[in-house]
Amino acid sequence: MRFYLETYGCAANRGNSEAFSAALVERGHLPAPLEEADLVIVNTCAVTERTERDMKKRLSQLQGERLVVAGCLPSAIPEAVRDIRCCEVVGVLGSTSGRKMAEGFRPEGPGCRPHSPHWRLTAVVNISEGCLGRCSYCIVRGARGALESRTVDEVSEDVRSRLKEGAVEIQLASQDAAAYGLDRGSSLPELVDAVAGIGGDFRVRVGMMNPSLARPILEDLIRSYENPKIYKFLHVPVQSGSDRVLAEMKRGYSSRDFLDMTARLRAAFSDLTVYTDVIAGFPGETEEDFAATEALIREAEPDKVNVTMYSSRPGTAASSLRDMPSRFKKERSRRITRLWQEIAGLRNDRYLGEEIVAQVTERGRGETVMARSQNYRKIAACEPLRLGSFHRFRIVKTTPFYLGGEVIIRE
């Protein structure tokens, strides 16, 4: 069987797709372009109403006897795909669903992994499914269920397999990395230590952590981050700077909790890269509430903010609240975007003229490449450098989104 797989949404979805694809390939099935595939699998996302519309449009374009609809959309909102013509509807993908699907088709030949540069260099390894949160606006728990962590040994073995294939960057993904192990009596720092202890020259990016569960493990996490294999990178979504709104969202922490935690981590790692998320226009958010979010962003100085306009999702507690007009949400989204880009630009300006060692992890347009520094800064270089190679770059250009570098020493 020849299969084509499209993936949308978060890193955890990409990890699901990689595990699913690997299970098919190991049983002799081969990835193929869309026009040549016997089976077309779409791993969907349902995080916002706009995303849902985009997914339904794409599924309509691909519908037919080859199509398999998978992922969060059919899991959380099954009625959304009811009118799509397809051969099968499944839920969240993974190695188990891949093996099950593989059994129904004749293998093409001996199994092997696809050897694309993207696959080989950056591997997404899911550490758990589901979460412990009950955020009032979120539909993901409805799609993925309660927390189910993989064992440390299972994750470690998966990492070893990906390293053997040539990966140099391991992304540990989940709905909430800080929740890892709480259903098994283990913890994220324990897992990070185990993965970092695996032999080989590679780096690890720890995935998104919610503040409510990251705070109790903060000191252990700082100790784990001291390992040079761990990118000095933190993704902690704050969502709002207003404690009143955070309570309505049922996030389980205050704005000061977030600020204190990020400050503690930056005190431990002065060059830490911090990403966060903000929802603009949550129901009932006043101008005063939004001003508190702006103030928090100014104080925290994140390197990137993922801004999402609030979108009501069916079955969530917040869906019963009165939504505000989209023009207010759009205006607030633009304000936060302008603010964080201004901050990110100033923070990146500090690197102008500096020398930074980074590893080439992906190709850009033309002959450009992208490299990652120890703190996960993206460095663009206009040279056809070998994927996986380390170089010392002099930073000659800065933007809010990346650094421009010239090679001065090839490591």
JOHUHU-V829172 format. One record per pair of residues at least 24 apart in sequence whose ideal C-beta (glycine too) atoms are under 7 Angstrom apart, sorted by the first residue. I is the first residue (numbers start at 1). J is the second residue. If there is no record, write none. Layout:
{{I	J} {I	J}}
//
This chain:
{{1	29} {1	38} {1	39} {1	105} {1	106} {1	108} {2	30} {2	32} {2	36} {2	37} {2	38} {2	108} {3	29} {3	31} {3	32} {3	37} {3	38} {3	39} {3	41} {4	32} {4	33} {4	34} {4	37} {4	40} {5	41} {5	43} {6	42} {6	43} {7	43} {8	43} {8	44} {8	45} {8	55} {9	45} {9	47} {9	72} {11	124} {11	171} {11	173} {11	207} {12	126} {12	173} {12	174} {12	175} {13	43} {13	45} {13	71} {14	124} {15	124} {15	125} {15	126} {15	173} {16	43} {16	92} {16	93} {16	94} {16	126} {17	43} {17	93} {18	124} {19	94} {19	95} {19	98} {19	126} {20	93} {20	94} {20	95} {20	97} {20	98} {21	98} {22	95} {22	113} {23	95} {23	98} {23	99} {23	102} {24	98} {24	101} {24	102} {25	111} {25	112} {25	113} {25	114} {26	111} {27	102} {27	107} {27	111} {28	107} {28	108} {28	109} {28	110} {28	111} {29	102} {29	105} {29	107} {29	108} {30	108} {31	114} {37	66} {38	66} {39	66} {39	68} {40	66} {40	67} {40	68} {41	68} {41	70} {42	69} {42	70} {43	70} {43	71} {43	93} {44	69} {44	70} {44	71} {44	72} {44	73} {44	74} {45	71} {45	72} {45	73} {46	72} {46	73} {46	76} {46	77} {46	139} {46	143} {47	140} {48	308} {48	311} {49	311} {49	312} {50	311} {52	77} {52	80} {56	80} {59	84} {60	84} {72	140} {72	143} {75	143} {76	139} {76	142} {76	143} {77	314} {92	129} {92	143} {92	144} {113	165} {117	363} {117	387} {118	362} {120	165} {120	166} {120	167} {121	166} {121	167} {121	168} {121	169} {121	361} {121	362} {121	387} {121	388} {122	167} {122	169} {122	171} {122	361} {123	162} {123	167} {123	170} {123	171} {124	171} {124	173} {125	155} {125	158} {125	159} {125	162} {125	170} {125	171} {125	172} {125	173} {126	173} {126	174} {127	155} {127	172} {127	173} {127	174} {127	177} {127	180} {127	191} {128	174} {128	179} {128	180} {130	175} {131	175} {131	176} {131	179} {132	179} {132	182} {132	213} {133	176} {133	210} {134	250} {135	249} {135	250} {135	251} {136	248} {136	249} {136	250} {136	316} {136	317} {136	318} {137	249} {137	310} {137	313} {137	316} {137	318} {138	316} {139	313} {139	315} {139	316} {140	175} {142	315} {144	175} {147	179} {147	182} {147	183} {148	183} {149	180} {149	181} {149	183} {149	184} {151	184} {152	186} {152	190} {152	191} {152	194} {155	191} {155	195} {156	194} {156	195} {156	198} {159	195} {159	198} {160	198} {163	200} {163	202} {167	202} {168	202} {168	203} {168	359} {168	361} {168	388} {169	202} {169	203} {169	205} {169	361} {170	195} {170	202} {170	204} {171	205} {171	207} {172	204} {172	205} {172	206} {172	207} {173	207} {174	207} {176	208} {176	209} {176	210} {176	213} {177	206} {177	207} {177	208} {177	209} {178	209} {178	210} {178	213} {178	214} {178	217} {179	213} {187	217} {187	220} {188	217} {188	221} {189	217} {189	220} {189	221} {189	223} {189	224} {192	224} {192	230} {193	224} {196	227} {196	229} {196	230} {202	229} {203	229} {203	231} {204	229} {204	230} {204	231} {205	231} {205	233} {205	376} {206	230} {207	235} {208	235} {208	237} {209	235} {209	236} {210	237} {211	236} {211	253} {211	257} {211	258} {211	261} {212	251} {212	252} {212	253} {214	261} {215	257} {215	261} {218	261} {218	264} {222	265} {222	268} {225	269} {231	374} {231	375} {231	376} {232	269} {232	271} {232	272} {232	273} {232	374} {232	375} {233	273} {233	375} {233	376} {234	265} {234	272} {234	274} {235	275} {236	261} {236	262} {236	276} {237	276} {237	277} {238	276} {238	277} {238	278} {238	296} {239	277} {239	278} {239	279} {240	278} {240	279} {240	282} {240	289} {240	293} {241	292} {241	293} {241	295} {241	296} {242	289} {242	292} {242	293} {244	289} {245	282} {245	285} {245	289} {248	282} {248	284} {249	282} {255	292} {255	296} {259	296} {259	299} {259	300} {262	300} {271	375} {272	375} {273	303} {273	375} {273	376} {273	377} {274	302} {274	303} {275	302} {275	303} {275	304} {276	302} {276	305} {277	305} {277	306} {277	308} {278	305} {278	307} {278	336} {279	308} {279	310} {280	307} {280	309} {280	310} {280	329} {280	332} {280	333} {280	336} {281	309} {281	310} {281	324} {281	328} {281	329} {281	332} {282	310} {283	310} {283	318} {283	321} {283	322} {283	323} {283	324} {284	321} {290	332} {293	336} {294	335} {294	336} {294	339} {297	336} {297	339} {297	340} {301	343} {301	347} {302	340} {303	344} {303	347} {304	340} {304	344} {305	336} {305	340} {307	333} {307	336} {307	337} {309	333} {341	400} {344	400} {345	399} {345	400} {348	398} {348	399} {348	400} {348	403} {349	398} {351	395} {351	398} {351	403} {352	395} {352	398} {353	395} {354	395} {355	392} {355	393} {355	394} {355	408} {356	393} {356	395} {357	390} {357	392} {357	411} {358	391} {358	393} {359	388} {359	390} {360	385} {360	386} {360	387} {360	388} {360	389} {377	403} {378	402} {378	403} {379	403} {379	405} {380	404} {380	405} {381	405} {381	406} {381	407} {383	407}}
//
